[in-house]
Amino acid sequence: MPIEIIEDVVRNTVTRITRKDISQFTRTTTFKDLEADSLDIVQILVALEDHFDIEVVDEELESITNMGDFIDYINRKVAEKTARSA
Amino acid sequence: MLEGKVALVTGGSRGIGRAIALELANEGADVIINYLRHRTAAQNTAEEIRQKGRQAHIIRANVGEPDKIESMFAEIADKFGHLDILVNNAASGVARKAMDLDERGWAWTMDINARAFLLCAQRAVRLMEGRGGKIVAISSLGSRLVMPVYTAVGVSKAALEALTRYLAIELAPYGIAVNAIAAAAVQTEALNVYKFNEKLSKTWQTTSAGRMVQPEDIAKLVAFLCRDESFMIRGQTIIIDGGFSIAPLIT
């Protein structure tokens, strides 16, 4: 799956759940910038896991600092899933 | 003693739910494990059940969403055709004081912890028709004791316990027994939300029984409530807390 599509889904999901305008989302934006609380983050993870049929490992998120890292992480998980099912 | 029974454990991949799923399998039941986020954990629990010689099936579903509950029970009907045991264990919630709660956090907590119990029970009963069954809901002492930042969860558990009583009477004519279990703090990852509060953590670590409640303690009580020996227990919330609720200051 092209990373552009993944980025699009992540952007739409994150801004919908945090109730922010899509223009506020860039690769350097942080969850803190978006004022995301713990419920927002859980709902974002559930939505992305549902959409891409992946499993996000909470401990692996600890090194993520911004949306660019987050998109890359989701992209990696989607690629791993694709490789497993190939 | 539960040979041939089919059980659904919501939130059955980790912690208390995992222990319940394994204990029901120990007693001979085939187990359906519902989970939301931790697929690997659900798969591992299912594999442990298969190693006990029982069937295991995992279903991902957010029980906070009615359409996901509907899909989950459709899958159970399709795969197993019936259900004998429902363990309503899945729980979530925002950790905030009452004055800091917003509508989203309230709805998220109530939908998963209380509404899901009603919707799962309604659908489970259809799969228990003509054969009877057991329904066990997992509550917590926060339904009656005030605990820090536990407002939404505590209220949702109080609703769950009240619903247990109504269901027990309404479903008795159908041969379905409904009960709940309220535990004190249980030694699971979920307790990490309180790790900032050293005093609280220490309070919970000691009970008159000499230790914290373990997931296996709850699992064995669930198994008892699913066996025929518990036939006359109806609509009760059984406390399992090592004596904490009657003597919180004596350890």
Interface residues (C-beta under 8 A of the other chain):
Chain A: S38 L39 V42 Q43 L45 V46 E49 D50 E55 V56
Chain B: L36 R37 H38 R39 T40 N62 S92 V94 A95 R104 G105 W108
